Every structure is written in structure tokens, then in C-alpha cells.
Amino acid sequence: MLMEPTRQTLVAQCQSGDRDAFAVLVNQYGLQVLRPARLILRDPSLAEDVTQETFIKAWRQIGSLRSDDPGPWLNRIAGRVP
């Protein structure tokens, strides 16, 4: 049986460039970003675009993540997506 990596391990793997680990992060935190975007924007399609852009920016800025909990960091990125 394969065990899920801890958040700290997952973040470290992402920061070392592991795209598979980043895919796990997207799967774990995607709804956390999408739900508030839907509530705020009231447009499901636009909310999905914001969510996608959030994760693109997150991948590019993964080195700036200083916590083992990416949730608040992702929410800050989402709040700055035009």
C-alpha cells in the first residue's frame, strides 16, 4: 500500500520541481481555491479560469512557499489573479 506524502514532503517535492507532486497538490487544494472563486465571481467558467491561473502562478512561484500548508498561500495567489 502506498502512503500519501505528508504536506511538508509534498511541498518539498514540488519545490524540487516534481510535477507529479504538484499534481497531487492541485488535486488536494483545487476545490479550496475553486469554491470561494465561484462564490465571489458568480460565474462558474470564470471561477475555473481563476483557479487554473492560480495553479499556474503557484507552480511558477513555488519557491516562495514558506509553509508546509499551501492553502493560505494559494488563496493569496487567487486573490491577486486579475
mmCIF file of the N, C-alpha and C atoms, coordinates in Angstrom:
data_MODEL
# 
_entry.id   MODEL 
# 
loop_
_atom_site.group_PDB 
_atom_site.id 
_atom_site.type_symbol 
_atom_site.label_atom_id 
_atom_site.label_alt_id 
_atom_site.label_comp_id 
_atom_site.label_asym_id 
_atom_site.label_entity_id 
_atom_site.label_seq_id 
_atom_site.pdbx_PDB_ins_code 
_atom_site.Cartn_x 
_atom_site.Cartn_y 
_atom_site.Cartn_z 
_atom_site.occupancy 
_atom_site.B_iso_or_equiv 
_atom_site.pdbx_formal_charge 
_atom_site.auth_seq_id 
_atom_site.auth_comp_id 
_atom_site.auth_asym_id 
_atom_site.auth_atom_id 
_atom_site.pdbx_PDB_model_num 
ATOM 1   N N  . MET A 1 1  ? 0.831   -1.169 0.000   1.00 0.00 ? 1  MET A N  1 
ATOM 2   C CA . MET A 1 1  ? 0.000   0.000  0.000   1.00 0.00 ? 1  MET A CA 1 
ATOM 3   C C  . MET A 1 1  ? 0.886   1.247  0.000   1.00 0.00 ? 1  MET A C  1 
ATOM 4   N N  . LEU A 1 2  ? 0.580   2.194  -0.930  1.00 0.00 ? 2  LEU A N  1 
ATOM 5   C CA . LEU A 1 2  ? 1.327   3.437  -0.986  1.00 0.00 ? 2  LEU A CA 1 
ATOM 6   C C  . LEU A 1 2  ? 0.701   4.443  -0.033  1.00 0.00 ? 2  LEU A C  1 
ATOM 7   N N  . MET A 1 3  ? 1.552   5.130  0.691   1.00 0.00 ? 3  MET A N  1 
ATOM 8   C CA . MET A 1 3  ? 1.066   6.139  1.625   1.00 0.00 ? 3  MET A CA 1 
ATOM 9   C C  . MET A 1 3  ? 1.152   7.506  0.966   1.00 0.00 ? 3  MET A C  1 
ATOM 10  N N  . GLU A 1 4  ? 0.194   8.354  1.279   1.00 0.00 ? 4  GLU A N  1 
ATOM 11  C CA . GLU A 1 4  ? 0.220   9.729  0.799   1.00 0.00 ? 4  GLU A CA 1 
ATOM 12  C C  . GLU A 1 4  ? 1.373   10.459 1.493   1.00 0.00 ? 4  GLU A C  1 
ATOM 13  N N  . PRO A 1 5  ? 2.085   11.293 0.752   1.00 0.00 ? 5  PRO A N  1 
ATOM 14  C CA . PRO A 1 5  ? 3.158   12.053 1.400   1.00 0.00 ? 5  PRO A CA 1 
ATOM 15  C C  . PRO A 1 5  ? 2.576   13.080 2.365   1.00 0.00 ? 5  PRO A C  1 
ATOM 16  N N  . THR A 1 6  ? 3.344   13.420 3.381   1.00 0.00 ? 6  THR A N  1 
ATOM 17  C CA . THR A 1 6  ? 2.920   14.482 4.288   1.00 0.00 ? 6  THR A CA 1 
ATOM 18  C C  . THR A 1 6  ? 2.923   15.791 3.509   1.00 0.00 ? 6  THR A C  1 
ATOM 19  N N  . ARG A 1 7  ? 2.227   16.788 4.027   1.00 0.00 ? 7  ARG A N  1 
ATOM 20  C CA . ARG A 1 7  ? 2.215   18.090 3.339   1.00 0.00 ? 7  ARG A CA 1 
ATOM 21  C C  . ARG A 1 7  ? 3.618   18.637 3.200   1.00 0.00 ? 7  ARG A C  1 
ATOM 22  N N  . GLN A 1 8  ? 4.414   18.491 4.254   1.00 0.00 ? 8  GLN A N  1 
ATOM 23  C CA . GLN A 1 8  ? 5.783   19.003 4.219   1.00 0.00 ? 8  GLN A CA 1 
ATOM 24  C C  . GLN A 1 8  ? 6.585   18.318 3.116   1.00 0.00 ? 8  GLN A C  1 
ATOM 25  N N  . THR A 1 9  ? 6.451   17.008 3.002   1.00 0.00 ? 9  THR A N  1 
ATOM 26  C CA . THR A 1 9  ? 7.146   16.261 1.958   1.00 0.00 ? 9  THR A CA 1 
ATOM 27  C C  . THR A 1 9  ? 6.634   16.665 0.586   1.00 0.00 ? 9  THR A C  1 
ATOM 28  N N  . LEU A 1 10 ? 5.327   16.817 0.467   1.00 0.00 ? 10 LEU A N  1 
ATOM 29  C CA . LEU A 1 10 ? 4.728   17.206 -0.801  1.00 0.00 ? 10 LEU A CA 1 
ATOM 30  C C  . LEU A 1 10 ? 5.238   18.572 -1.253  1.00 0.00 ? 10 LEU A C  1 
ATOM 31  N N  . VAL A 1 11 ? 5.267   19.527 -0.341  1.00 0.00 ? 11 VAL A N  1 
ATOM 32  C CA . VAL A 1 11 ? 5.761   20.862 -0.667  1.00 0.00 ? 11 VAL A CA 1 
ATOM 33  C C  . VAL A 1 11 ? 7.230   20.792 -1.082  1.00 0.00 ? 11 VAL A C  1 
ATOM 34  N N  . ALA A 1 12 ? 8.024   20.039 -0.351  1.00 0.00 ? 12 ALA A N  1 
ATOM 35  C CA . ALA A 1 12 ? 9.449   19.906 -0.696  1.00 0.00 ? 12 ALA A CA 1 
ATOM 36  C C  . ALA A 1 12 ? 9.625   19.283 -2.077  1.00 0.00 ? 12 ALA A C  1 
ATOM 37  N N  . GLN A 1 13 ? 8.813   18.284 -2.389  1.00 0.00 ? 13 GLN A N  1 
ATOM 38  C CA . GLN A 1 13 ? 8.898   17.658 -3.706  1.00 0.00 ? 13 GLN A CA 1 
ATOM 39  C C  . GLN A 1 13 ? 8.503   18.648 -4.797  1.00 0.00 ? 13 GLN A C  1 
ATOM 40  N N  . CYS A 1 14 ? 7.475   19.420 -4.564  1.00 0.00 ? 14 CYS A N  1 
ATOM 41  C CA . CYS A 1 14 ? 7.065   20.446 -5.531  1.00 0.00 ? 14 CYS A CA 1 
ATOM 42  C C  . CYS A 1 14 ? 8.183   21.460 -5.742  1.00 0.00 ? 14 CYS A C  1 
ATOM 43  N N  . GLN A 1 15 ? 8.777   21.887 -4.648  1.00 0.00 ? 15 GLN A N  1 
ATOM 44  C CA . GLN A 1 15 ? 9.837   22.885 -4.744  1.00 0.00 ? 15 GLN A CA 1 
ATOM 45  C C  . GLN A 1 15 ? 11.079  22.352 -5.435  1.00 0.00 ? 15 GLN A C  1 
ATOM 46  N N  . SER A 1 16 ? 11.235  21.041 -5.471  1.00 0.00 ? 16 SER A N  1 
ATOM 47  C CA . SER A 1 16 ? 12.381  20.468 -6.195  1.00 0.00 ? 16 SER A CA 1 
ATOM 48  C C  . SER A 1 16 ? 12.037  20.200 -7.659  1.00 0.00 ? 16 SER A C  1 
ATOM 49  N N  . GLY A 1 17 ? 10.818  20.616 -8.078  1.00 0.00 ? 17 GLY A N  1 
ATOM 50  C CA . GLY A 1 17 ? 10.449  20.509 -9.476  1.00 0.00 ? 17 GLY A CA 1 
ATOM 51  C C  . GLY A 1 17 ? 9.650   19.273 -9.847  1.00 0.00 ? 17 GLY A C  1 
ATOM 52  N N  . ASP A 1 18 ? 9.151   18.555 -8.866  1.00 0.00 ? 18 ASP A N  1 
ATOM 53  C CA . ASP A 1 18 ? 8.402   17.326 -9.115  1.00 0.00 ? 18 ASP A CA 1 
ATOM 54  C C  . ASP A 1 18 ? 6.972   17.664 -9.551  1.00 0.00 ? 18 ASP A C  1 
ATOM 55  N N  . ARG A 1 19 ? 6.697   17.495 -10.844 1.00 0.00 ? 19 ARG A N  1 
ATOM 56  C CA . ARG A 1 19 ? 5.380   17.823 -11.395 1.00 0.00 ? 19 ARG A CA 1 
ATOM 57  C C  . ARG A 1 19 ? 4.296   16.864 -10.902 1.00 0.00 ? 19 ARG A C  1 
ATOM 58  N N  . ASP A 1 20 ? 4.668   15.625 -10.657 1.00 0.00 ? 20 ASP A N  1 
ATOM 59  C CA . ASP A 1 20 ? 3.686   14.672 -10.130 1.00 0.00 ? 20 ASP A CA 1 
ATOM 60  C C  . ASP A 1 20 ? 3.233   15.086 -8.732  1.00 0.00 ? 20 ASP A C  1 
ATOM 61  N N  . ALA A 1 21 ? 4.169   15.553 -7.922  1.00 0.00 ? 21 ALA A N  1 
ATOM 62  C CA . ALA A 1 21 ? 3.817   16.040 -6.587  1.00 0.00 ? 21 ALA A CA 1 
ATOM 63  C C  . ALA A 1 21 ? 2.927   17.273 -6.694  1.00 0.00 ? 21 ALA A C  1 
ATOM 64  N N  . PHE A 1 22 ? 3.201   18.123 -7.666  1.00 0.00 ? 22 PHE A N  1 
ATOM 65  C CA . PHE A 1 22 ? 2.369   19.311 -7.848  1.00 0.00 ? 22 PHE A CA 1 
ATOM 66  C C  . PHE A 1 22 ? 0.954   18.914 -8.273  1.00 0.00 ? 22 PHE A C  1 
ATOM 67  N N  . ALA A 1 23 ? 0.834   17.874 -9.080  1.00 0.00 ? 23 ALA A N  1 
ATOM 68  C CA . ALA A 1 23 ? -0.488  17.373 -9.466  1.00 0.00 ? 23 ALA A CA 1 
ATOM 69  C C  . ALA A 1 23 ? -1.265  16.903 -8.236  1.00 0.00 ? 23 ALA A C  1 
ATOM 70  N N  . VAL A 1 24 ? -0.571  16.282 -7.294  1.00 0.00 ? 24 VAL A N  1 
ATOM 71  C CA . VAL A 1 24 ? -1.217  15.869 -6.041  1.00 0.00 ? 24 VAL A CA 1 
ATOM 72  C C  . VAL A 1 24 ? -1.687  17.107 -5.282  1.00 0.00 ? 24 VAL A C  1 
ATOM 73  N N  . LEU A 1 25 ? -0.853  18.132 -5.241  1.00 0.00 ? 25 LEU A N  1 
ATOM 74  C CA . LEU A 1 25 ? -1.214  19.374 -4.555  1.00 0.00 ? 25 LEU A CA 1 
ATOM 75  C C  . LEU A 1 25 ? -2.449  19.993 -5.214  1.00 0.00 ? 25 LEU A C  1 
ATOM 76  N N  . VAL A 1 26 ? -2.490  20.020 -6.539  1.00 0.00 ? 26 VAL A N  1 
ATOM 77  C CA . VAL A 1 26 ? -3.657  20.557 -7.249  1.00 0.00 ? 26 VAL A CA 1 
ATOM 78  C C  . VAL A 1 26 ? -4.907  19.755 -6.893  1.00 0.00 ? 26 VAL A C  1 
ATOM 79  N N  . ASN A 1 27 ? -4.782  18.436 -6.868  1.00 0.00 ? 27 ASN A N  1 
ATOM 80  C CA . ASN A 1 27 ? -5.939  17.600 -6.518  1.00 0.00 ? 27 ASN A CA 1 
ATOM 81  C C  . ASN A 1 27 ? -6.403  17.836 -5.090  1.00 0.00 ? 27 ASN A C  1 
ATOM 82  N N  . GLN A 1 28 ? -5.463  18.065 -4.187  1.00 0.00 ? 28 GLN A N  1 
ATOM 83  C CA . GLN A 1 28 ? -5.824  18.259 -2.778  1.00 0.00 ? 28 GLN A CA 1 
ATOM 84  C C  . GLN A 1 28 ? -6.403  19.639 -2.494  1.00 0.00 ? 28 GLN A C  1 
ATOM 85  N N  . TYR A 1 29 ? -5.959  20.661 -3.222  1.00 0.00 ? 29 TYR A N  1 
ATOM 86  C CA . TYR A 1 29 ? -6.337  22.036 -2.907  1.00 0.00 ? 29 TYR A CA 1 
ATOM 87  C C  . TYR A 1 29 ? -7.179  22.720 -3.977  1.00 0.00 ? 29 TYR A C  1 
ATOM 88  N N  . GLY A 1 30 ? -7.470  22.030 -5.056  1.00 0.00 ? 30 GLY A N  1 
ATOM 89  C CA . GLY A 1 30 ? -8.231  22.639 -6.146  1.00 0.00 ? 30 GLY A CA 1 
ATOM 90  C C  . GLY A 1 30 ? -9.588  23.164 -5.719  1.00 0.00 ? 30 GLY A C  1 
ATOM 91  N N  . LEU A 1 31 ? -10.342 22.356 -4.991  1.00 0.00 ? 31 LEU A N  1 
ATOM 92  C CA . LEU A 1 31 ? -11.667 22.813 -4.553  1.00 0.00 ? 31 LEU A CA 1 
ATOM 93  C C  . LEU A 1 31 ? -11.587 23.944 -3.543  1.00 0.00 ? 31 LEU A C  1 
ATOM 94  N N  . GLN A 1 32 ? -10.522 23.968 -2.753  1.00 0.00 ? 32 GLN A N  1 
ATOM 95  C CA . GLN A 1 32 ? -10.344 25.038 -1.763  1.00 0.00 ? 32 GLN A CA 1 
ATOM 96  C C  . GLN A 1 32 ? -10.177 26.381 -2.465  1.00 0.00 ? 32 GLN A C  1 
ATOM 97  N N  . VAL A 1 33 ? -9.613  26.366 -3.664  1.00 0.00 ? 33 VAL A N  1 
ATOM 98  C CA . VAL A 1 33 ? -9.465  27.592 -4.443  1.00 0.00 ? 33 VAL A CA 1 
ATOM 99  C C  . VAL A 1 33 ? -10.738 27.861 -5.258  1.00 0.00 ? 33 VAL A C  1 
ATOM 100 N N  . LEU A 1 34 ? -11.305 26.815 -5.838  1.00 0.00 ? 34 LEU A N  1 
ATOM 101 C CA . LEU A 1 34 ? -12.453 26.969 -6.730  1.00 0.00 ? 34 LEU A CA 1 
ATOM 102 C C  . LEU A 1 34 ? -13.721 27.440 -6.005  1.00 0.00 ? 34 LEU A C  1 
ATOM 103 N N  . ARG A 1 35 ? -14.011 26.883 -4.848  1.00 0.00 ? 35 ARG A N  1 
ATOM 104 C CA . ARG A 1 35 ? -15.265 27.217 -4.156  1.00 0.00 ? 35 ARG A CA 1 
ATOM 105 C C  . ARG A 1 35 ? -15.407 28.707 -3.859  1.00 0.00 ? 35 ARG A C  1 
ATOM 106 N N  . PRO A 1 36 ? -14.425 29.338 -3.227  1.00 0.00 ? 36 PRO A N  1 
ATOM 107 C CA . PRO A 1 36 ? -14.597 30.778 -2.972  1.00 0.00 ? 36 PRO A CA 1 
ATOM 108 C C  . PRO A 1 36 ? -14.624 31.593 -4.263  1.00 0.00 ? 36 PRO A C  1 
ATOM 109 N N  . ALA A 1 37 ? -13.883 31.145 -5.277  1.00 0.00 ? 37 ALA A N  1 
ATOM 110 C CA . ALA A 1 37 ? -13.909 31.863 -6.559  1.00 0.00 ? 37 ALA A CA 1 
ATOM 111 C C  . ALA A 1 37 ? -15.320 31.834 -7.147  1.00 0.00 ? 37 ALA A C  1 
ATOM 112 N N  . ARG A 1 38 ? -15.989 30.693 -7.047  1.00 0.00 ? 38 ARG A N  1 
ATOM 113 C CA . ARG A 1 38 ? -17.370 30.600 -7.544  1.00 0.00 ? 38 ARG A CA 1 
ATOM 114 C C  . ARG A 1 38 ? -18.302 31.524 -6.763  1.00 0.00 ? 38 ARG A C  1 
ATOM 115 N N  . LEU A 1 39 ? -18.128 31.559 -5.453  1.00 0.00 ? 39 LEU A N  1 
ATOM 116 C CA . LEU A 1 39 ? -18.989 32.411 -4.628  1.00 0.00 ? 39 LEU A CA 1 
ATOM 117 C C  . LEU A 1 39 ? -18.773 33.893 -4.924  1.00 0.00 ? 39 LEU A C  1 
ATOM 118 N N  . ILE A 1 40 ? -17.538 34.273 -5.106  1.00 0.00 ? 40 ILE A N  1 
ATOM 119 C CA . ILE A 1 40 ? -17.215 35.676 -5.339  1.00 0.00 ? 40 ILE A CA 1 
ATOM 120 C C  . ILE A 1 40 ? -17.585 36.108 -6.752  1.00 0.00 ? 40 ILE A C  1 
ATOM 121 N N  . LEU A 1 41 ? -17.219 35.301 -7.729  1.00 0.00 ? 41 LEU A N  1 
ATOM 122 C CA . LEU A 1 41 ? -17.393 35.694 -9.128  1.00 0.00 ? 41 LEU A CA 1 
ATOM 123 C C  . LEU A 1 41 ? -18.782 35.406 -9.678  1.00 0.00 ? 41 LEU A C  1 
ATOM 124 N N  . ARG A 1 42 ? -19.463 34.425 -9.088  1.00 0.00 ? 42 ARG A N  1 
ATOM 125 C CA . ARG A 1 42 ? -20.803 34.028 -9.532  1.00 0.00 ? 42 ARG A CA 1 
ATOM 126 C C  . ARG A 1 42 ? -20.837 33.654 -11.013 1.00 0.00 ? 42 ARG A C  1 
ATOM 127 N N  . ASP A 1 43 ? -19.719 33.146 -11.498 1.00 0.00 ? 43 ASP A N  1 
ATOM 128 C CA . ASP A 1 43 ? -19.611 32.672 -12.879 1.00 0.00 ? 43 ASP A CA 1 
ATOM 129 C C  . ASP A 1 43 ? -18.715 31.440 -12.861 1.00 0.00 ? 43 ASP A C  1 
ATOM 130 N N  . PRO A 1 44 ? -19.304 30.245 -12.986 1.00 0.00 ? 44 PRO A N  1 
ATOM 131 C CA . PRO A 1 44 ? -18.511 29.018 -12.865 1.00 0.00 ? 44 PRO A CA 1 
ATOM 132 C C  . PRO A 1 44 ? -17.338 28.943 -13.842 1.00 0.00 ? 44 PRO A C  1 
ATOM 133 N N  . SER A 1 45 ? -17.544 29.390 -15.044 1.00 0.00 ? 45 SER A N  1 
ATOM 134 C CA . SER A 1 45 ? -16.475 29.336 -16.045 1.00 0.00 ? 45 SER A CA 1 
ATOM 135 C C  . SER A 1 45 ? -15.319 30.260 -15.665 1.00 0.00 ? 45 SER A C  1 
ATOM 136 N N  . LEU A 1 46 ? -15.650 31.459 -15.246 1.00 0.00 ? 46 LEU A N  1 
ATOM 137 C CA . LEU A 1 46 ? -14.625 32.413 -14.826 1.00 0.00 ? 46 LEU A CA 1 
ATOM 138 C C  . LEU A 1 46 ? -13.906 31.908 -13.575 1.00 0.00 ? 46 LEU A C  1 
ATOM 139 N N  . ALA A 1 47 ? -14.636 31.295 -12.662 1.00 0.00 ? 47 ALA A N  1 
ATOM 140 C CA . ALA A 1 47 ? -14.035 30.740 -11.449 1.00 0.00 ? 47 ALA A CA 1 
ATOM 141 C C  . ALA A 1 47 ? -13.042 29.631 -11.791 1.00 0.00 ? 47 ALA A C  1 
ATOM 142 N N  . GLU A 1 48 ? -13.374 28.809 -12.765 1.00 0.00 ? 48 GLU A N  1 
ATOM 143 C CA . GLU A 1 48 ? -12.447 27.764 -13.202 1.00 0.00 ? 48 GLU A CA 1 
ATOM 144 C C  . GLU A 1 48 ? -11.195 28.377 -13.824 1.00 0.00 ? 48 GLU A C  1 
ATOM 145 N N  . ASP A 1 49 ? -11.372 29.450 -14.594 1.00 0.00 ? 49 ASP A N  1 
ATOM 146 C CA . ASP A 1 49 ? -10.211 30.137 -15.185 1.00 0.00 ? 49 ASP A CA 1 
ATOM 147 C C  . ASP A 1 49 ? -9.303  30.705 -14.105 1.00 0.00 ? 49 ASP A C  1 
ATOM 148 N N  . VAL A 1 50 ? -9.907  31.315 -13.093 1.00 0.00 ? 50 VAL A N  1 
ATOM 149 C CA . VAL A 1 50 ? -9.123  31.880 -11.985 1.00 0.00 ? 50 VAL A CA 1 
ATOM 150 C C  . VAL A 1 50 ? -8.385  30.769 -11.246 1.00 0.00 ? 50 VAL A C  1 
ATOM 151 N N  . THR A 1 51 ? -9.043  29.653 -11.048 1.00 0.00 ? 51 THR A N  1 
ATOM 152 C CA . THR A 1 51 ? -8.413  28.527 -10.363 1.00 0.00 ? 51 THR A CA 1 
ATOM 153 C C  . THR A 1 51 ? -7.232  28.003 -11.165 1.00 0.00 ? 51 THR A C  1 
ATOM 154 N N  . GLN A 1 52 ? -7.431  27.853 -12.454 1.00 0.00 ? 52 GLN A N  1 
ATOM 155 C CA . GLN A 1 52 ? -6.333  27.381 -13.309 1.00 0.00 ? 52 GLN A CA 1 
ATOM 156 C C  . GLN A 1 52 ? -5.165  28.367 -13.283 1.00 0.00 ? 52 GLN A C  1 
ATOM 157 N N  . GLU A 1 53 ? -5.455  29.633 -13.401 1.00 0.00 ? 53 GLU A N  1 
ATOM 158 C CA . GLU A 1 53 ? -4.401  30.650 -13.376 1.00 0.00 ? 53 GLU A CA 1 
ATOM 159 C C  . GLU A 1 53 ? -3.695  30.660 -12.022 1.00 0.00 ? 53 GLU A C  1 
ATOM 160 N N  . THR A 1 54 ? -4.436  30.434 -10.960 1.00 0.00 ? 54 THR A N  1 
ATOM 161 C CA . THR A 1 54 ? -3.840  30.367 -9.628  1.00 0.00 ? 54 THR A CA 1 
ATOM 162 C C  . THR A 1 54 ? -2.781  29.274 -9.563  1.00 0.00 ? 54 THR A C  1 
ATOM 163 N N  . PHE A 1 55 ? -3.104  28.095 -10.076 1.00 0.00 ? 55 PHE A N  1 
ATOM 164 C CA . PHE A 1 55 ? -2.154  26.996 -10.006 1.00 0.00 ? 55 PHE A CA 1 
ATOM 165 C C  . PHE A 1 55 ? -0.983  27.171 -10.975 1.00 0.00 ? 55 PHE A C  1 
ATOM 166 N N  . ILE A 1 56 ? -1.206  27.842 -12.087 1.00 0.00 ? 56 ILE A N  1 
ATOM 167 C CA . ILE A 1 56 ? -0.082  28.159 -12.988 1.00 0.00 ? 56 ILE A CA 1 
ATOM 168 C C  . ILE A 1 56 ? 0.886   29.087 -12.263 1.00 0.00 ? 56 ILE A C  1 
ATOM 169 N N  . LYS A 1 57 ? 0.345   30.123 -11.633 1.00 0.00 ? 57 LYS A N  1 
ATOM 170 C CA . LYS A 1 57 ? 1.200   31.050 -10.883 1.00 0.00 ? 57 LYS A CA 1 
ATOM 171 C C  . LYS A 1 57 ? 1.867   30.353 -9.697  1.00 0.00 ? 57 LYS A C  1 
ATOM 172 N N  . ALA A 1 58 ? 1.126   29.468 -9.048  1.00 0.00 ? 58 ALA A N  1 
ATOM 173 C CA . ALA A 1 58 ? 1.693   28.742 -7.904  1.00 0.00 ? 58 ALA A CA 1 
ATOM 174 C C  . ALA A 1 58 ? 2.894   27.903 -8.345  1.00 0.00 ? 58 ALA A C  1 
ATOM 175 N N  . TRP A 1 59 ? 2.777   27.229 -9.470  1.00 0.00 ? 59 TRP A N  1 
ATOM 176 C CA . TRP A 1 59 ? 3.899   26.422 -9.962  1.00 0.00 ? 59 TRP A CA 1 
ATOM 177 C C  . TRP A 1 59 ? 5.115   27.311 -10.225 1.00 0.00 ? 59 TRP A C  1 
ATOM 178 N N  . ARG A 1 60 ? 4.877   28.453 -10.832 1.00 0.00 ? 60 ARG A N  1 
ATOM 179 C CA . ARG A 1 60 ? 5.979   29.373 -11.155 1.00 0.00 ? 60 ARG A CA 1 
ATOM 180 C C  . ARG A 1 60 ? 6.609   29.979 -9.902  1.00 0.00 ? 60 ARG A C  1 
ATOM 181 N N  . GLN A 1 61 ? 5.815   30.116 -8.833  1.00 0.00 ? 61 GLN A N  1 
ATOM 182 C CA . GLN A 1 61 ? 6.281   30.771 -7.607  1.00 0.00 ? 61 GLN A CA 1 
ATOM 183 C C  . GLN A 1 61 ? 6.456   29.800 -6.448  1.00 0.00 ? 61 GLN A C  1 
ATOM 184 N N  . ILE A 1 62 ? 6.525   28.512 -6.735  1.00 0.00 ? 62 ILE A N  1 
ATOM 185 C CA . ILE A 1 62 ? 6.542   27.509 -5.667  1.00 0.00 ? 62 ILE A CA 1 
ATOM 186 C C  . ILE A 1 62 ? 7.694   27.720 -4.683  1.00 0.00 ? 62 ILE A C  1 
ATOM 187 N N  . GLY A 1 63 ? 8.761   28.301 -5.135  1.00 0.00 ? 63 GLY A N  1 
ATOM 188 C CA . GLY A 1 63 ? 9.886   28.566 -4.246  1.00 0.00 ? 63 GLY A CA 1 
ATOM 189 C C  . GLY A 1 63 ? 9.575   29.571 -3.153  1.00 0.00 ? 63 GLY A C  1 
ATOM 190 N N  . SER A 1 64 ? 8.531   30.375 -3.347  1.00 0.00 ? 64 SER A N  1 
ATOM 191 C CA . SER A 1 64 ? 8.187   31.391 -2.348  1.00 0.00 ? 64 SER A CA 1 
ATOM 192 C C  . SER A 1 64 ? 7.296   30.833 -1.229  1.00 0.00 ? 64 SER A C  1 
ATOM 193 N N  . LEU A 1 65 ? 6.873   29.585 -1.363  1.00 0.00 ? 65 LEU A N  1 
ATOM 194 C CA . LEU A 1 65 ? 6.048   28.964 -0.319  1.00 0.00 ? 65 LEU A CA 1 
ATOM 195 C C  . LEU A 1 65 ? 6.915   28.659 0.891   1.00 0.00 ? 65 LEU A C  1 
ATOM 196 N N  . ARG A 1 66 ? 6.619   29.279 2.016   1.00 0.00 ? 66 ARG A N  1 
ATOM 197 C CA . ARG A 1 66 ? 7.440   29.150 3.217   1.00 0.00 ? 66 ARG A CA 1 
ATOM 198 C C  . ARG A 1 66 ? 6.764   28.367 4.326   1.00 0.00 ? 66 ARG A C  1 
ATOM 199 N N  . SER A 1 67 ? 5.706   27.674 3.991   1.00 0.00 ? 67 SER A N  1 
ATOM 200 C CA . SER A 1 67 ? 4.953   26.922 4.994   1.00 0.00 ? 67 SER A CA 1 
ATOM 201 C C  . SER A 1 67 ? 4.691   25.533 4.455   1.00 0.00 ? 67 SER A C  1 
ATOM 202 N N  . ASP A 1 68 ? 4.384   24.614 5.342   1.00 0.00 ? 68 ASP A N  1 
ATOM 203 C CA . ASP A 1 68 ? 4.009   23.287 4.851   1.00 0.00 ? 68 ASP A CA 1 
ATOM 204 C C  . ASP A 1 68 ? 2.507   23.202 4.591   1.00 0.00 ? 68 ASP A C  1 
ATOM 205 N N  . ASP A 1 69 ? 1.780   24.319 4.770   1.00 0.00 ? 69 ASP A N  1 
ATOM 206 C CA . ASP A 1 69 ? 0.357   24.370 4.450   1.00 0.00 ? 69 ASP A CA 1 
ATOM 207 C C  . ASP A 1 69 ? 0.150   25.334 3.289   1.00 0.00 ? 69 ASP A C  1 
ATOM 208 N N  . PRO A 1 70 ? -0.003  24.810 2.077   1.00 0.00 ? 70 PRO A N  1 
ATOM 209 C CA . PRO A 1 70 ? -0.129  25.686 0.909   1.00 0.00 ? 70 PRO A CA 1 
ATOM 210 C C  . PRO A 1 70 ? -1.490  26.368 0.782   1.00 0.00 ? 70 PRO A C  1 
ATOM 211 N N  . GLY A 1 71 ? -2.470  26.003 1.584   1.00 0.00 ? 71 GLY A N  1 
ATOM 212 C CA . GLY A 1 71 ? -3.810  26.572 1.459   1.00 0.00 ? 71 GLY A CA 1 
ATOM 213 C C  . GLY A 1 71 ? -3.857  28.092 1.507   1.00 0.00 ? 71 GLY A C  1 
ATOM 214 N N  . PRO A 1 72 ? -3.391  28.716 2.577   1.00 0.00 ? 72 PRO A N  1 
ATOM 215 C CA . PRO A 1 72 ? -3.437  30.182 2.651   1.00 0.00 ? 72 PRO A CA 1 
ATOM 216 C C  . PRO A 1 72 ? -2.616  30.850 1.540   1.00 0.00 ? 72 PRO A C  1 
ATOM 217 N N  . TRP A 1 73 ? -1.475  30.265 1.201   1.00 0.00 ? 73 TRP A N  1 
ATOM 218 C CA . TRP A 1 73 ? -0.617  30.789 0.136   1.00 0.00 ? 73 TRP A CA 1 
ATOM 219 C C  . TRP A 1 73 ? -1.373  30.761 -1.192  1.00 0.00 ? 73 TRP A C  1 
ATOM 220 N N  . LEU A 1 74 ? -2.054  29.656 -1.486  1.00 0.00 ? 74 LEU A N  1 
ATOM 221 C CA . LEU A 1 74 ? -2.832  29.551 -2.722  1.00 0.00 ? 74 LEU A CA 1 
ATOM 222 C C  . LEU A 1 74 ? -3.972  30.553 -2.738  1.00 0.00 ? 74 LEU A C  1 
ATOM 223 N N  . ASN A 1 75 ? -4.624  30.764 -1.599  1.00 0.00 ? 75 ASN A N  1 
ATOM 224 C CA . ASN A 1 75 ? -5.704  31.727 -1.524  1.00 0.00 ? 75 ASN A CA 1 
ATOM 225 C C  . ASN A 1 75 ? -5.208  33.155 -1.776  1.00 0.00 ? 75 ASN A C  1 
ATOM 226 N N  . ARG A 1 76 ? -4.024  33.471 -1.293  1.00 0.00 ? 76 ARG A N  1 
ATOM 227 C CA . ARG A 1 76 ? -3.454  34.806 -1.556  1.00 0.00 ? 76 ARG A CA 1 
ATOM 228 C C  . ARG A 1 76 ? -3.173  34.969 -3.049  1.00 0.00 ? 76 ARG A C  1 
ATOM 229 N N  . ILE A 1 77 ? -2.644  33.931 -3.681  1.00 0.00 ? 77 ILE A N  1 
ATOM 230 C CA . ILE A 1 77 ? -2.389  33.986 -5.123  1.00 0.00 ? 77 ILE A CA 1 
ATOM 231 C C  . ILE A 1 77 ? -3.717  34.186 -5.862  1.00 0.00 ? 77 ILE A C  1 
ATOM 232 N N  . ALA A 1 78 ? -4.726  33.406 -5.501  1.00 0.00 ? 78 ALA A N  1 
ATOM 233 C CA . ALA A 1 78 ? -6.031  33.506 -6.162  1.00 0.00 ? 78 ALA A CA 1 
ATOM 234 C C  . ALA A 1 78 ? -6.618  34.902 -6.030  1.00 0.00 ? 78 ALA A C  1 
ATOM 235 N N  . GLY A 1 79 ? -6.411  35.540 -4.890  1.00 0.00 ? 79 GLY A N  1 
ATOM 236 C CA . GLY A 1 79 ? -6.924  36.885 -4.666  1.00 0.00 ? 79 GLY A CA 1 
ATOM 237 C C  . GLY A 1 79 ? -6.264  37.941 -5.526  1.00 0.00 ? 79 GLY A C  1 
ATOM 238 N N  . ARG A 1 80 ? -5.108  37.621 -6.080  1.00 0.00 ? 80 ARG A N  1 
ATOM 239 C CA . ARG A 1 80 ? -4.385  38.577 -6.922  1.00 0.00 ? 80 ARG A CA 1 
ATOM 240 C C  . ARG A 1 80 ? -4.528  38.273 -8.414  1.00 0.00 ? 80 ARG A C  1 
ATOM 241 N N  . VAL A 1 81 ? -5.260  37.212 -8.759  1.00 0.00 ? 81 VAL A N  1 
ATOM 242 C CA . VAL A 1 81 ? -5.447  36.876 -10.178 1.00 0.00 ? 81 VAL A CA 1 
ATOM 243 C C  . VAL A 1 81 ? -6.419  37.881 -10.771 1.00 0.00 ? 81 VAL A C  1 
ATOM 244 N N  . PRO A 1 82 ? -6.015  38.529 -11.868 1.00 0.00 ? 82 PRO A N  1 
ATOM 245 C CA . PRO A 1 82 ? -6.908  39.533 -12.464 1.00 0.00 ? 82 PRO A CA 1 
ATOM 246 C C  . PRO A 1 82 ? -8.146  38.914 -13.080 1.00 0.00 ? 82 PRO A C  1 
# 
